[in-house]
Amino acid sequence: MEKKENKGGKKKSILMILLAFGPAILLFLVSLGKCSNNYQQLPVFSEIPSYKFIGANGKEITEKTQAGYITIFTTIQVSCPTSCAIDLFKFNMGLYQEYRKDQKEFKDVKILSIVTDEQGNPVDNIDEIIYTLSDMVVGYDSTIWNLVTGDPAQVYNVENDKGVNLYMQENQEAFAQKPYLSALLLADKKNQLRYVGLGNQEGYIRDFKQHIALLRQEYKKQNEKK
């Protein structure tokens, strides 16, 4: 597989996402409460606005259906796997396969990939990308990793306290010149945004996975106190 390139709802200005660009690379630096690998509670950046997507089975997916689940938001293009904003192969191997193989442990983690065209526009027909994932992803299960239709701006339209809006950013080094297409959003069980990472390189995916582990550890600590 070839190497991948690098409005709805109220905007929450407490989100501190700094965008910095290097040669052919996009880094998201979260400036509030950076977490180490030792247990530390992830900060709450904002509440993700209400959203409505349609899953591959035709059912509506909203913040209410995701309540009680940790949700990973990504975009995915109908042109995958040859041209994707995330590294589909590494995302599959680095995240999905581990969660799929141990659903007893990871049943609380769900992936929602918003299907777009190569420019980030919503699409209606997702049959081809469903076929692609079913063919190339071992044990593909839409109850774990769901492909959905709808406007990605519903969840990606967030900004930091400097007024820098993730959805509106443009950069020549980013996929389709739109950095948000490669971004991964981590939402907790109350639809609160807890982390923003990248899905276009193995190291970024590994880092994102560590933050998922921190969030899950937070819930384990809460359960121990009950």
Secondary structure, DSSP 4 states (H G I P E B T S, - for coil): -PPPP---S---TT--EEEEEETTEEEEEE-SS---SS--PPP--EEPPP-EEEETTS-EEETTTTTTSEEEEEEEETTTTTS-SS-HHHHIIIIIHHHHHTHHHHTTEEEEEEEE-TTS-B-S--HHHHHHHHHHSTT--TTTEEEEES-THHHH--B-TT--BTTT---TTSGGG-GGGGEEEEE-TTSEEEEEEE-SSHHHHHHHHHHHHHHHHHHHHHHHH-
